[in-house]
């Protein structure tokens, strides 16, 4: 199942970076993500995956903290494999409300 993904990391100079893509696969310990950029191995990442109600009965957001363990390119597709060090599942309404409060600050 392909799900929308937002991934965030810091560049080597420390500036925040972000990309959007889609999941390749997800397991309890990691995931693969198709994104249009190449990330270095060991890059710390924050990943948001929106999981639709068709999968979980109500929309939730999977928030992961992890690190890149590989980058790949297959034809025109680029992506990364990342290990999940920590995660949280939040109801999507709660996640969206928190994002709105953060943007106002």
C-alpha positions as CSV (number, residue, x, y, z in Angstrom):
1,X,0.0,0.0,0.0
2,X,1.4,3.4,-1.0
3,X,0.7,6.1,1.6
4,X,1.7,9.8,1.5
5,X,4.9,10.6,3.4
6,X,6.5,13.8,4.6
7,X,10.2,13.5,5.7
8,X,12.3,16.1,7.4
9,X,16.1,16.2,8.1
10,X,18.9,18.7,8.5
11,X,21.5,19.4,5.8
12,X,25.2,19.1,6.6
13,X,25.2,22.8,7.3
14,X,22.3,22.4,9.8
15,X,19.5,23.9,7.7
16,X,16.1,22.2,7.8
17,X,15.1,20.2,4.7
18,X,11.8,18.5,3.8
19,X,10.5,16.3,1.0
20,X,7.3,14.5,0.2
21,X,6.9,11.1,-1.2
22,X,5.2,7.8,-0.6
23,X,5.8,4.6,1.3
24,X,7.3,1.6,-0.3
25,X,6.7,-0.7,2.6
26,X,6.5,-0.4,6.4
27,X,7.4,-2.9,9.1
28,X,7.7,-2.6,12.9
29,X,11.3,-1.6,12.7
30,X,11.6,0.4,9.5
31,X,10.2,1.6,6.2
32,X,11.2,2.4,2.7
33,X,10.2,5.7,1.2
34,X,10.2,6.9,-2.4
35,X,11.4,10.5,-2.4
36,X,13.0,12.7,-5.1
37,X,16.2,13.3,-3.1
38,X,19.2,11.3,-2.0
39,X,20.0,11.2,1.7
40,X,23.3,10.1,3.2
41,X,23.4,7.0,5.3
42,X,23.0,7.7,9.1
43,X,21.0,10.9,8.4
44,X,18.5,11.5,11.3
45,X,15.0,11.9,9.9
46,X,11.5,12.7,11.1
47,X,8.8,11.0,9.1
48,X,5.0,11.6,9.0
49,X,2.8,9.0,7.3
50,X,-0.9,9.7,7.0
51,X,-2.9,6.4,7.4
52,X,-6.4,6.6,6.0
53,X,-9.5,5.3,7.8
54,X,-9.8,2.4,5.3
55,X,-6.8,0.9,7.1
56,X,-7.3,1.9,10.7
57,X,-11.1,2.7,11.1
58,X,-10.2,6.3,11.8
59,X,-7.5,8.5,10.2
60,X,-4.2,8.5,12.1
61,X,-0.8,9.9,11.6
62,X,2.3,7.8,12.2
63,X,5.2,10.0,13.4
64,X,8.6,8.3,13.3
65,X,12.1,9.3,14.4
66,X,14.8,7.3,12.7
67,X,17.8,7.2,10.5
68,X,18.6,6.4,7.0
69,X,20.3,3.0,6.5
70,X,20.4,3.0,2.7
71,X,19.6,5.0,-0.4
72,X,18.5,3.4,-3.6
73,X,17.7,4.2,-7.2
74,X,15.7,1.9,-9.4
75,X,15.2,3.4,-12.9
76,X,13.5,6.7,-12.3
77,X,12.6,5.9,-8.7
78,X,14.7,7.2,-5.8
79,X,14.3,6.4,-2.2
80,X,15.6,5.6,1.2
81,X,15.4,2.8,3.7
82,X,15.1,4.0,7.3
83,X,15.2,2.3,10.6
84,X,12.5,3.5,13.1
85,X,14.0,4.3,16.5
86,X,10.8,5.8,18.0
87,X,7.3,6.3,16.8
88,X,3.9,7.6,17.9
89,X,0.4,7.1,16.4
90,X,-1.9,10.1,16.7
91,X,-5.5,10.6,15.7
92,X,-5.3,12.8,12.6
93,X,-7.7,15.5,14.0
94,X,-5.3,15.9,17.0
95,X,-2.2,16.0,14.7
96,X,-3.8,18.7,12.5
97,X,-4.9,20.8,15.5
98,X,-1.3,20.7,16.8
99,X,0.1,21.7,13.4
100,X,-2.2,24.7,13.3
101,X,-1.1,25.8,16.7
102,X,2.5,25.4,15.8
103,X,2.1,27.5,12.6
104,X,0.5,30.4,14.5
105,X,3.5,30.6,16.9
